[in-house]
Amino acid sequence: MNILYDSRSRQDKKPFGPVWAGQTCRVRIRIPAECQARWVILTAEGLEAELAPAGREGDYDVFRGELAPETPGLYFYKFHIWDKNGDFDLYRAGRGTNMGAGDLWQLSVLPADYAPPEDWRGTVYYQIFPDRFAKSGDCDLTEKLKPYSVRDFASFTPRAWDATDFAGGNLRGITEKLDYIAGLGVRAIYLNPIVMAWSNHRYDAADYMRVDPMLGTEADFNALCAAAHQRGMKVVLDGVFSHTGAHSVYFDKFGAFGGGAVSAGPASKYYKWYDFQHFPDKYTAWWGVDVLPCVNELDPDYMGYILGEDGVVATWLRRGADGFRLDVADELPDAFLAALYKRVKTEKPDGVVVGEVWEDASNKISYGVRRAYFTGGELDGVINYPFRAAILDFASGRDDGHALAETVMSIAENYPPAALDCTMAVLGTHDTERVGTLLPDPTARRVAAFLQFALPGSPVIYYGDEAGLNGGRDPMNRLPFPWGREDKGMQALYRQLATLKNDHPALRAGDIRFEWAAGGILRFSRTCPGESVFCELVRETGEFSVE
């Protein structure tokens, strides 16, 4: 007989998942009576709680205890047990236990005031790569950084790895398509970078305060936000704060601006933003890409420029943005993230901050540091790439359902509920192959889309996925939207799924329990106060139900 403890069981641990600082967590463990257990302690670095005898259940002695950690943080715990033969440590082994060796259980303790915004939970997003979505008229390109080329939007096909090759999509084009986006059931638009930059992807900021001339003007951005808000949609911007462009006001590698770190040297007010090993040709760059020099995010001048009262973040929020998706959040120090989060909430208490993290964000280690995205109250959510991988494996037949359920429940256990609901649930993005290319079978696409909307999180429609747009790796995943050539059946599916998400509070902010996950069939419930829905999905046929 094994010792019984399952951290996902509400009988063994309540509440399920993380706790807030000072919140009581109740724990139960069952030990075979034949062991004659005398004493049980739950122990972790900085945390200890005694479990007292609490009667008998069948052949098991029950021990119960309570703990209420006061200090936010991540605690990895085990049990130390004394029985008739001595004492030993009890570890986690999958969903079960093991004596003497194994893994530790995880307990996240959150700041008492950590509260991701309720009205963002389960939000349906529409992600737009601005150069490739829609074009309306021509913009004044007088100050567009050179060199560049602009080709016909409708017939545009990217030239591989040519960052100066533009289709010419712009903000006015997006504004004119807002009725289409709203008609899909979308509640928030996420824009890839729109600030002035040299490249078509604009992850190489040239001037954080300006709209890229190829996209239009500040007035065009203001008009876009106002029109989106009128339709009940919010606007989220891509914040790229781990690096700038080499061709920028700040670095000015090519002397186009004057006063930059390279063009003016140590006399530049931006010089300390960067890490030069040998001026001016050797410097720290993002993944060694020399056109993307890294910044010292904790440099006081840089922090003030980005996060000050009139800094970059505050400026864009005042112009109409409602939050930020943070590029490569793993490379932003915790102190910077915490300060950014505070600035957003000070400016817009209901604003959202989502970070790009590809793994389990609750216990992520990057550059040798255990991150505090949730336990430090730094992010409202992340990008749910673990769900994406699990969904693709299930939809393609590589998994019968068991692995998907395990992934979902592991993340659900580790993430704060509101943060999980605010986490962007993606299938395809500007960084990945499109879902239609990965899943060419329409039934598999239907399966994946249903799970994207029915599982916890905020589903993100990558522009064109709902229209049947396919594409491999960058840059072919960034083709222009196929206006006039849309897959009407796929659009109808996405509208149906968005309606389900919007109409059911349990799908937006309910907990999840799997009743069955095997043989290509999934059955699970989503429950919140006032509503419970039951979902069933059959992979072979793509049929699904929500009741």
RODO-2510 file (C-alpha; in nm, 4 decimals, decimal comma):
residues 547
     n   res          X          Y          Z
     1     m     0,0000     0,0000     0,0000
     2     n     0,1270     0,3443    -0,0952
     3     i     0,1078     0,6650     0,1022
     4     l    -0,1652     0,8758    -0,0568
     5     y    -0,1335     1,2445    -0,1381
     6     d    -0,2449     1,4164    -0,4579
     7     s    -0,1904     1,7920    -0,4686
     8     r    -0,4595     1,8257    -0,7372
     9     s    -0,7262     1,6641    -0,5190
    10     r    -0,9414     1,9162    -0,3347
    11     q    -0,9602     1,6629    -0,0486
    12     d    -0,5804     1,6496    -0,0127
    13     k    -0,5022     2,0171    -0,0727
    14     k    -0,7399     2,3092    -0,0533
    15     p    -0,7402     2,5480    -0,2275
    16     f    -0,6290     2,3970    -0,5552
    17     g    -0,3146     2,5626    -0,6936
    18     p    -0,1514     2,8810    -0,5596
    19     v    -0,2477     3,0641    -0,2410
    20     w    -0,2274     3,4305    -0,1475
    21     a     0,0041     3,5443     0,1310
    22     g    -0,1724     3,4848     0,4597
    23     q    -0,4354     3,2573     0,3075
    24     t    -0,4920     2,9265     0,4857
    25     c    -0,4050     2,6131     0,2922
    26     r    -0,5380     2,2821     0,4261
    27     v    -0,3481     1,9593     0,3607
    28     r    -0,4399     1,5941     0,4092
    29     i    -0,2157     1,2885     0,3751
    30     r    -0,3128     0,9214     0,4226
    31     i    -0,0611     0,6678     0,5493
    32     p    -0,1216     0,2910     0,5661
    33     a    -0,2196     0,2062     0,9237
    34     e     0,0337    -0,0778     0,9270
    35     c     0,3120     0,1840     0,9169
    36     q     0,2062     0,3148     1,2596
    37     a     0,2948     0,6691     1,1631
    38     r     0,3471     0,8993     1,4626
    39     w     0,4416     1,2362     1,3217
    40     v     0,4175     1,4147     0,9836
    41     i     0,5700     1,7479     0,8852
    42     l     0,5292     1,9311     0,5571
    43     t     0,8628     2,0990     0,4982
    44     a     1,0201     2,3355     0,2468
    45     e     1,2924     2,5947     0,2623
    46     g     1,1346     2,8731     0,4656
    47     l     0,8147     2,6810     0,5335
    48     e     0,7088     2,4118     0,7794
    49     a     0,3744     2,2803     0,9046
    50     e     0,2864     1,9901     1,1316
    51     l     0,0059     1,7549     1,0274
    52     a    -0,1864     1,6062     1,3208
    53     p    -0,3600     1,2652     1,3399
    54     a    -0,7207     1,2989     1,2210
    55     g    -0,8715     0,9518     1,2438
    56     r    -0,8896     0,6509     1,0145
    57     e    -1,0211     0,6058     0,6612
    58     g    -1,0346     0,2353     0,5813
    59     d    -0,6810     0,0976     0,6061
    60     y    -0,5237     0,4438     0,6264
    61     d    -0,4383     0,6779     0,9107
    62     v    -0,5271     1,0345     0,8178
    63     f    -0,3105     1,3347     0,9033
    64     r    -0,4297     1,6904     0,8485
    65     g    -0,2679     2,0286     0,8847
    66     e    -0,2918     2,3946     0,7924
    67     l    -0,0391     2,6473     0,6743
    68     a    -0,0710     3,0156     0,5948
    69     p     0,2573     3,1422     0,4481
    70     e     0,3022     3,5148     0,4952
    71     t     0,5892     3,5674     0,2513
    72     p     0,5192     3,5541    -0,1246
    73     g     0,7412     3,3178    -0,3151
    74     l     0,7779     2,9736    -0,4642
    75     y     0,7999     2,6882    -0,2134
    76     f     0,8993     2,3337    -0,3099
    77     y     0,7897     2,0956    -0,0397
    78     k     0,8026     1,7343     0,0726
    79     f     0,6808     1,5440     0,3785
    80     h     0,8970     1,4122     0,6612
    81     i     0,7338     1,1155     0,8325
    82     w     0,8155     0,9235     1,1484
    83     d     0,6765     0,5685     1,1765
    84     k     0,7508     0,2436     1,3560
    85     n     1,0705     0,1897     1,1557
    86     g     1,2188     0,5371     1,1927
    87     d     1,1804     0,8414     0,9692
    88     f     1,1957     0,9169     0,5983
    89     d     1,1172     1,1825     0,3389
    90     l     0,8195     1,1464     0,1075
    91     y     0,8413     1,2885    -0,2459
    92     r     0,6168     1,3343    -0,5448
    93     a     0,6159     1,0669    -0,8149
    94     g     0,3829     1,1818    -1,0925
    95     r     0,0386     1,2089    -0,9320
    96     g     0,1476     0,9768    -0,6516
    97     t     0,4201     0,9541    -0,3866
    98     n     0,7538     0,7824    -0,3352
    99     m     0,9654     0,7240    -0,0257
   100     g     1,3223     0,8503    -0,0203
   101     a     1,3507     0,9952    -0,3696
   102     g     1,1514     1,1824    -0,6308
   103     d     1,0320     1,5322    -0,7095
   104     l     0,9072     1,8072    -0,4839
   105     w     0,5576     1,9526    -0,4836
   106     q     0,5211     2,3192    -0,5766
   107     l     0,3306     2,5814    -0,3806
   108     s     0,3116     2,9348    -0,5187
   109     v     0,2391     3,2053    -0,2613
   110     l     0,1147     3,5242    -0,4253
   111     p     0,1281     3,8836    -0,3004
   112     a    -0,1925     3,9646    -0,1155
   113     d    -0,2700     4,2501    -0,3553
   114     y    -0,2000     4,0536    -0,6761
   115     a    -0,5183     4,0680    -0,8826
   116     p    -0,5109     4,0327    -1,2624
   117     p    -0,8017     4,2342    -1,4061
   118     e    -1,1299     4,0473    -1,4033
   119     d    -1,2609     4,1918    -1,7283
   120     w    -0,9627     4,0540    -1,9239
   121     r    -1,0255     3,6937    -1,8184
   122     g    -1,1106     3,4808    -2,1207
   123     t    -1,0852     3,7742    -2,3615
   124     v    -1,0907     3,6834    -2,7311
   125     y    -0,7919     3,8529    -2,8996
   126     y    -0,7115     3,9225    -3,2624
   127     q    -0,3384     3,9492    -3,3340
   128     i    -0,2321     4,1727    -3,6215
   129     f     0,1065     4,1977    -3,7912
   130     p     0,0503     4,5568    -3,9051
   131     d     0,2385     4,5503    -4,2350
   132     r     0,0307     4,2586    -4,3641
   133     f    -0,3292     4,3028    -4,2477
   134     a    -0,4916     4,5854    -4,4430
   135     k    -0,3958     4,9024    -4,6277
   136     s    -0,5957     5,2211    -4,6732
   137     g    -0,4472     5,5021    -4,8775
   138     d    -0,0843     5,6085    -4,8698
   139     c     0,1165     5,7359    -4,5755
   140     d     0,3755     6,0115    -4,5738
   141     l     0,7060     5,8256    -4,6031
   142     t     0,9307     6,1318    -4,5928
   143     e     1,0820     6,0262    -4,2615
   144     k     1,0660     5,6504    -4,3142
   145     l     1,4076     5,4979    -4,2385
   146     k     1,5895     5,3896    -4,5513
   147     p     1,6479     5,1692    -4,7357
   148     y     1,3032     5,0204    -4,7916
   149     s     1,0790     4,9025    -5,0705
   150     v     0,6974     4,8986    -5,0821
   151     r     0,5204     4,6581    -5,3139
   152     d     0,1586     4,5926    -5,4057
   153     f    -0,0317     4,4766    -5,0981
   154     a    -0,2706     4,2365    -5,2707
   155     s    -0,0003     4,0472    -5,4599
   156     f     0,2740     4,0722    -5,1962
   157     t     0,4850     3,7643    -5,1262
   158     p     0,7730     3,8139    -4,8818
   159     r     1,1298     3,7952    -4,9971
   160     a     1,2997     3,5644    -4,7497
   161     w     1,4610     3,7471    -4,4595
   162     d     1,4346     4,0885    -4,6240
   163     a     1,3418     4,3158    -4,3374
   164     t     1,3211     4,6192    -4,5666
   165     d     1,0498     4,4636    -4,7849
   166     f     0,7073     4,6146    -4,7031
   167     a     0,3535     4,5325    -4,8102
   168     g     0,2385     4,8698    -4,6808
   169     g    -0,0339     4,7753    -4,4347
   170     n    -0,1225     5,0667    -4,2086
   171     l    -0,3288     5,1817    -3,9124
   172     r    -0,6052     5,3312    -4,1224
   173     g    -0,6410     4,9953    -4,2920
   174     i    -0,6913     4,8279    -3,9532
   175     t    -0,9442     5,0927    -3,8496
   176     e    -1,1491     5,0315    -4,1631
   177     k    -1,1620     4,6589    -4,0831
   178     l    -1,2746     4,6931    -3,7220
   179     d    -1,6324     4,5934    -3,8012
   180     y    -1,4999     4,2712    -3,9516
   181     i    -1,2866     4,2023    -3,6438
   182     a    -1,5679     4,2832    -3,4022
   183     g    -1,7979     4,0574    -3,6028
   184     l    -1,5730     3,7637    -3,5176
   185     g    -1,6523     3,8135    -3,1496
   186     v    -1,3159     3,9725    -3,0718
   187     r    -1,2832     4,1806    -2,7544
   188     a    -0,9191     4,2932    -2,7835
   189     i    -0,6724     4,3620    -3,0636
   190     y    -0,3055     4,2800    -3,0102
   191     l    -0,0739     4,4677    -3,2455
   192     n     0,2794     4,3611    -3,3205
   193     p     0,5148     4,6621    -3,2821
   194     i     0,3974     4,9883    -3,4367
   195     v     0,6725     5,2252    -3,3210
   196     m     0,9130     5,3851    -3,5664
   197     a     1,1634     5,1230    -3,6819
   198     w     1,3747     5,0269    -3,9790
   199     s     1,2352     4,6773    -4,0379
   200     n     0,8932     4,5498    -4,1381
   201     h     0,8581     4,3551    -3,8119
   202     r     0,9512     4,6621    -3,6032
   203     y     1,1119     4,4721    -3,3183
   204     d     1,4059     4,7092    -3,3730
   205     a     1,2680     5,0296    -3,2227
   206     a     1,4160     5,3461    -3,3711
   207     d     1,1993     5,5849    -3,1695
   208     y     0,9719     5,4480    -2,8982
   209     m     0,7607     5,7620    -2,8948
   210     r     0,6678     5,7727    -3,2640
   211     v     0,4386     5,5709    -3,4869
   212     d     0,6310     5,4267    -3,7799
   213     p     0,5664     5,6533    -4,0820
   214     m     0,4789     5,3498    -4,2930
   215     l     0,1849     5,2886    -4,0581
   216     g     0,0650     5,6466    -4,0327
   217     t     0,0605     5,9049    -3,7589
   218     e    -0,0160     5,9458    -3,3922
   219     a    -0,3565     6,0781    -3,4955
   220     d    -0,4163     5,7541    -3,6883
   221     f    -0,3352     5,5546    -3,3751
   222     n    -0,5632     5,7686    -3,1617
   223     a    -0,8425     5,7199    -3,4144
   224     l    -0,7866     5,3424    -3,4195
   225     c    -0,8104     5,3179    -3,0403
   226     a    -1,1194     5,5383    -3,0255
   227     a    -1,2944     5,3361    -3,2960
   228     a    -1,2016     5,0067    -3,1284
   229     h    -1,3310     5,1287    -2,7927
   230     q    -1,6576     5,2353    -2,9527
   231     r    -1,7011     4,8747    -3,0657
   232     g    -1,6237     4,7311    -2,7234
   233     m    -1,2696     4,6264    -2,8125
   234     k    -0,9443     4,7069    -2,6360
   235     v    -0,5984     4,7581    -2,7861
   236     v    -0,2808     4,5859    -2,6645
   237     l     0,0617     4,6917    -2,7913
   238     d     0,3815     4,4906    -2,8260
   239     g     0,6390     4,6309    -2,5837
   240     v     0,9966     4,5595    -2,6920
   241     f     1,2194     4,6722    -2,4069
   242     s     1,5112     4,4283    -2,3975
   243     h     1,6789     4,5849    -2,7011
   244     t     1,6469     4,8667    -2,9504
   245     g     1,7409     4,8901    -3,3132
   246     a     2,0967     4,9722    -3,4154
   247     h     1,9393     5,2173    -3,6631
   248     s     1,7754     5,4264    -3,3918
   249     v     1,7747     5,7581    -3,2122
   250     y     1,9335     5,5799    -2,9170
   251     f     2,2119     5,3672    -3,0697
   252     d     2,2490     5,5478    -3,4050
   253     k     2,4991     5,3083    -3,5555
   254     f     2,4701     5,4711    -3,8975
   255     g     2,4717     5,8353    -3,7862
   256     a     2,1237     5,9074    -3,9176
   257     f     2,0077     6,0963    -3,6082
   258     g     2,3070     6,2363    -3,4207
   259     g     2,3416     6,2142    -3,0453
   260     g     2,3170     5,8351    -3,0247
   261     a     2,5441     5,6004    -2,8313
   262     v     2,7592     5,5289    -3,1360
   263     s     2,7384     5,8606    -3,3209
   264     a     2,8135     6,0695    -3,0080
   265     g     3,0038     5,8130    -2,8005
   266     p     3,0322     5,8461    -2,4206
   267     a     2,8955     6,2003    -2,4419
   268     s     2,5583     6,0619    -2,5528
   269     k     2,2839     6,0487    -2,2930
   270     y     2,2064     5,7025    -2,4302
   271     y     2,5590     5,5635    -2,4042
   272     k     2,5040     5,3951    -2,0664
   273     w     2,1994     5,2143    -2,2006
   274     y     2,4298     4,9766    -2,3872
   275     d     2,7074     4,7334    -2,3027
   276     f     3,0138     4,7990    -2,5192
   277     q     3,3014     4,5550    -2,4943
   278     h     3,4953     4,7564    -2,7498
   279     f     3,3563     5,0860    -2,8714
   280     p     3,1974     5,1116    -3,1196
   281     d     3,2020     4,7715    -3,2880
   282     k     3,1651     4,5146    -3,0102
   283     y     2,8559     4,5244    -2,7932
   284     t     2,5968     4,2954    -2,6406
   285     a     2,3207     4,2249    -2,8890
   286     w     2,0044     4,0211    -2,8690
   287     w     2,1064     3,6626    -2,9482
   288     g     2,4138     3,8084    -3,1205
   289     v     2,2089     3,9901    -3,3879
   290     d     2,4106     4,3089    -3,4281
   291     v     2,1169     4,5178    -3,5516
   292     l     1,9449     4,4574    -3,2144
   293     p     2,1736     4,5975    -2,9410
   294     c     2,0613     4,5004    -2,5915
   295     v     1,9869     4,7675    -2,3348
   296     n     2,0699     4,7778    -1,9653
   297     e     1,7092     4,7773    -1,8509
   298     l     1,7970     4,8789    -1,4953
   299     d     1,9979     5,1824    -1,5992
   300     p     1,8166     5,4665    -1,4197
   301     d     1,7957     5,6822    -1,7319
   302     y     1,6556     5,3965    -1,9394
   303     m     1,4020     5,3033    -1,6723
   304     g     1,2978     5,6648    -1,6430
   305     y     1,2603     5,6991    -2,0193
   306     i     1,0457     5,3868    -2,0494
   307     l     0,8640     5,3825    -1,7138
   308     g     0,8673     5,7406    -1,5883
   309     e     0,5552     5,9476    -1,5323
   310     d     0,5741     6,0751    -1,8892
   311     g     0,7695     5,7816    -2,0263
   312     v     0,7022     5,5477    -2,3147
   313     v     0,4547     5,3194    -2,1355
   314     a     0,2477     5,6028    -1,9902
   315     t     0,2490     5,7918    -2,3197
   316     w     0,1026     5,5051    -2,5217
   317     l    -0,1592     5,4298    -2,2575
   318     r    -0,2671     5,7935    -2,2663
   319     r    -0,2887     5,7756    -2,6429
   320     g    -0,5453     5,4987    -2,6119
   321     a    -0,3665     5,1659    -2,5590
   322     d    -0,5098     4,9379    -2,2902
   323     g    -0,2066     4,7261    -2,2088
   324     f     0,1113     4,5589    -2,3290
   325     r     0,2329     4,2234    -2,4432
   326     l     0,6015     4,2192    -2,3453
   327     d     0,8464     4,0746    -2,5938
   328     v     1,0998     3,8237    -2,4505
   329     a     0,9876     3,8771    -2,0904
   330     d     1,2503     3,6245    -1,9800
   331     e     1,5181     3,8778    -2,0678
   332     l     1,3636     4,1609    -1,8668
   333     p     1,4811     4,1776    -1,5031
   334     d     1,2229     4,1234    -1,2318
   335     a     1,2773     4,4761    -1,0989
   336     f     1,2043     4,6198    -1,4430
   337     l     0,8926     4,4058    -1,4841
   338     a     0,7645     4,5015    -1,1403
   339     a     0,8162     4,8707    -1,2148
   340     l     0,6477     4,8391    -1,5549
   341     y     0,3519     4,6565    -1,4014
   342     k     0,3154     4,9315    -1,1416
   343     r     0,3330     5,2033    -1,4076
   344     v     0,0599     5,0380    -1,6159
   345     k    -0,1672     4,9906    -1,3147
   346     t    -0,1072     5,3470    -1,1972
   347     e    -0,1960     5,4846    -1,5384
   348     k    -0,4792     5,2391    -1,6112
   349     p    -0,5850     5,0217    -1,3170
   350     d    -0,7708     4,7897    -1,5562
   351     g    -0,4796     4,7714    -1,8019
   352     v    -0,3240     4,4345    -1,8784
   353     v     0,0393     4,3177    -1,8890
   354     v     0,1154     3,9859    -2,0599
   355     g     0,4679     3,8489    -2,0993
   356     e     0,6159     3,6314    -2,3720
   357     v     0,7231     3,3154    -2,1881
   358     w     0,7426     2,9863    -2,3774
   359     e     0,7572     2,7442    -2,0825
   360     d     0,5754     2,6990    -1,7505
   361     a     0,6055     3,0572    -1,6280
   362     s     0,5318     2,9745    -1,2644
   363     n     0,8720     2,8168    -1,2022
   364     k     1,0772     2,9435    -1,4954
   365     i     1,4518     2,9879    -1,4516
   366     s     1,6170     3,2232    -1,6983
   367     y     1,9814     3,3224    -1,6929
   368     g     2,0200     3,1365    -1,3640
   369     v     1,7423     3,3280    -1,1873
   370     r     1,4120     3,1836    -1,0687
   371     r     1,1550     3,4247    -1,2072
   372     a     0,8780     3,5840    -1,0028
   373     y     0,6228     3,6624    -1,2729
   374     f     0,3318     3,5626    -1,0478
   375     t     0,4819     3,5398    -0,6986
   376     g     0,6259     3,8868    -0,7502
   377     g     0,3066     4,0255    -0,9025
   378     e     0,4842     4,1238    -1,2265
   379     l     0,2516     3,9934    -1,5004
   380     d    -0,1210     3,9403    -1,5447
   381     g    -0,0562     3,6479    -1,7773
   382     v     0,1853     3,4970    -2,0290
   383     i     0,1693     3,3224    -2,3679
   384     n     0,0461     2,9668    -2,3283
   385     y     0,2861     2,7790    -2,5527
   386     p     0,2610     2,4598    -2,3398
   387     f    -0,1107     2,4435    -2,4247
   388     r    -0,0305     2,5067    -2,7916
   389     a     0,2103     2,2118    -2,8068
   390     a    -0,0376     1,9839    -2,6287
   391     i    -0,3267     2,0871    -2,8551
   392     l    -0,1236     2,0304    -3,1726
   393     d    -0,0118     1,6883    -3,0505
   394     f    -0,3687     1,5850    -2,9721
   395     a    -0,5208     1,7273    -3,2926
   396     s    -0,2578     1,5581    -3,5085
   397     g    -0,3011     1,2199    -3,3405
   398     r     0,0365     1,2099    -3,1672
   399     d    -0,1397     1,2013    -2,8293
   400     d    -0,4542     1,0114    -2,7347
   401     g    -0,5608     1,2799    -2,4865
   402     h    -0,3753     1,1788    -2,1723
   403     a    -0,0753     1,4060    -2,2301
   404     l    -0,2987     1,7017    -2,3131
   405     a    -0,4981     1,6603    -1,9924
   406     e    -0,1771     1,6294    -1,7909
   407     t    -0,0325     1,9470    -1,9462
   408     v    -0,3517     2,1436    -1,8881
   409     m    -0,3875     2,0346    -1,5261
   410     s    -0,0190     2,0932    -1,4500
   411     i    -0,0407     2,4514    -1,5750
   412     a    -0,3788     2,5020    -1,4067
   413     e    -0,2290     2,3858    -1,0778
   414     n     0,0761     2,6096    -1,1048
   415     y    -0,0803     2,9328    -1,2344
   416     p    -0,3021     3,1704    -1,0367
   417     p    -0,6566     3,1196    -1,1739
   418     a    -0,6981     3,4790    -1,2943
   419     a    -0,3511     3,4764    -1,4516
   420     l    -0,4331     3,1521    -1,6339
   421     d    -0,7507     3,3090    -1,7681
   422     c    -0,5567     3,6197    -1,8780
   423     t    -0,2912     3,4061    -2,0463
   424     m    -0,2914     3,4276    -2,4261
   425     a    -0,3906     3,0925    -2,5754
   426     v    -0,2229     3,0730    -2,9163
   427     l    -0,2134     2,8230    -3,2014
   428     g    -0,0112     3,0273    -3,4482
   429     t     0,1829     3,3515    -3,4118
   430     h     0,4307     3,5650    -3,6019
   431     d     0,7016     3,3407    -3,4468
   432     t     0,5574     3,0030    -3,5492
   433     e     0,4290     2,8192    -3,8519
   434     r     0,0610     2,8840    -3,9098
   435     v    -0,1784     2,6318    -3,7649
   436     g    -0,3279     2,5606    -4,1087
   437     t     0,0147     2,4522    -4,2313
   438     l     0,0828     2,2384    -3,9256
   439     l    -0,2684     2,0864    -3,9400
   440     p    -0,3720     2,0721    -4,3049
   441     d    -0,6658     1,8408    -4,2315
   442     p    -0,9817     2,0535    -4,1735
   443     t    -1,1042     1,8198    -3,9000
   444     a    -0,7767     1,8534    -3,7095
   445     r    -0,8027     2,2327    -3,7461
   446     r    -1,1539     2,2208    -3,6040
   447     v    -1,0339     2,0142    -3,3079
   448     a    -0,7475     2,2528    -3,2348
   449     a    -0,9646     2,5625    -3,2633
   450     f    -1,2254     2,4228    -3,0258
   451     l    -0,9634     2,3464    -2,7616
   452     q    -0,8084     2,6904    -2,8029
   453     f    -1,1423     2,8456    -2,7049
   454     a    -1,2765     2,5867    -2,4592
   455     l    -0,9701     2,5422    -2,2385
   456     p    -0,8713     2,8082    -1,9829
   457     g    -0,7124     3,1217    -2,1255
   458     s    -0,7700     3,4069    -2,3657
   459     p    -0,7741     3,2715    -2,7226
   460     v    -0,5709     3,4684    -2,9754
   461     i    -0,6734     3,4517    -3,3403
   462     y    -0,3613     3,5193    -3,5463
   463     y    -0,4860     3,7371    -3,8317
   464     g    -0,5899     3,5243    -4,1267
   465     d    -0,6030     3,1916    -3,9432
   466     e    -0,9802     3,2294    -3,9369
   467     a    -0,9735     3,2948    -4,3126
   468     g    -0,7734     2,9832    -4,3996
   469     l    -0,4411     3,1631    -4,4462
   470     n    -0,1499     2,9191    -4,4331
   471     g     0,2243     2,9711    -4,4113
   472     g     0,5445     2,8099    -4,2930
   473     r     0,8234     2,9675    -4,0969
   474     d     0,9053     3,3383    -4,0977
   475     p     0,8491     3,5185    -4,3293
   476     m     0,5831     3,2935    -4,4886
   477     n     0,3755     3,3049    -4,1682
   478     r     0,3378     3,6793    -4,2299
   479     l     0,1547     3,6848    -4,5628
   480     p    -0,1061     3,9553    -4,6344
   481     f    -0,4622     3,8850    -4,5260
   482     p    -0,6484     3,7184    -4,8186
   483     w    -0,9248     3,9760    -4,8581
   484     g    -1,1880     3,8400    -5,0982
   485     r    -1,0497     3,4855    -5,0796
   486     e    -1,1485     3,3927    -4,7236
   487     d    -1,2469     3,0433    -4,6131
   488     k    -1,6074     3,1164    -4,5145
   489     g    -1,6510     2,7880    -4,3300
   490     m    -1,3479     2,8537    -4,1123
   491     q    -1,4659     3,2071    -4,0391
   492     a    -1,8030     3,0703    -3,9306
   493     l    -1,6302     2,8234    -3,6974
   494     y    -1,4299     3,0980    -3,5286
   495     r    -1,7398     3,3138    -3,4880
   496     q    -1,9201     3,0185    -3,3305
   497     l    -1,6334     2,9513    -3,0898
   498     a    -1,5969     3,3170    -2,9930
   499     t    -1,9697     3,3327    -2,9227
   500     l    -1,9412     3,0308    -2,6934
   501     k    -1,6485     3,1905    -2,5112
   502     n    -1,8227     3,5250    -2,4741
   503     d    -2,1587     3,3804    -2,3725
   504     h    -2,0342     3,1394    -2,1039
   505     p    -1,8685     3,2839    -1,7925
   506     a    -1,7460     2,9335    -1,7084
   507     l    -1,5468     2,9191    -2,0331
   508     r    -1,3942     3,2589    -1,9621
   509     a    -1,3098     3,2199    -1,5947
   510     g    -1,4027     2,8734    -1,4719
   511     d    -1,1854     2,6012    -1,3252
   512     i    -1,1366     2,2802    -1,5226
   513     r    -1,1699     1,9108    -1,4454
   514     f    -1,1231     1,6250    -1,6897
   515     e    -1,3705     1,3396    -1,6742
   516     w    -1,2121     1,1484    -1,9625
   517     a    -0,8993     1,1953    -2,1747
   518     a    -0,8130     0,8894    -2,3823
   519     g    -0,8741     0,7284    -2,7187
   520     g    -0,9010     1,0621    -2,8943
   521     i    -1,1982     1,1689    -2,6806
   522     l    -1,1957     1,4516    -2,4270
   523     r    -1,4630     1,5236    -2,1689
   524     f    -1,4134     1,8055    -1,9219
   525     s    -1,6102     2,0518    -1,7142
   526     r    -1,5582     2,4271    -1,6663
   527     t    -1,7114     2,5680    -1,3501
   528     c    -1,7397     2,9160    -1,1996
   529     p    -1,9838     3,0683    -0,9491
   530     g    -2,3245     3,0594    -1,1127
   531     e    -2,2429     2,8322    -1,4072
   532     s    -2,1027     2,4931    -1,4957
   533     v    -2,0624     2,3654    -1,8513
   534     f    -1,9635     2,0239    -1,9799
   535     c    -1,7497     1,9974    -2,2926
   536     e    -1,6992     1,6933    -2,5123
   537     l    -1,4715     1,6603    -2,8160
   538     v    -1,4243     1,3643    -3,0513
   539     r    -1,1037     1,3948    -3,2488
   540     e    -1,1936     1,1534    -3,5269
   541     t    -1,4956     1,3535    -3,6406
   542     g    -1,4138     1,6969    -3,4970
   543     e    -1,7566     1,7073    -3,3348
   544     f    -1,7835     1,9009    -3,0126
   545     s    -2,0509     2,0045    -2,7654
   546     v    -2,0810     2,2554    -2,4824
   547     e    -2,3727     2,1979    -2,2467
***
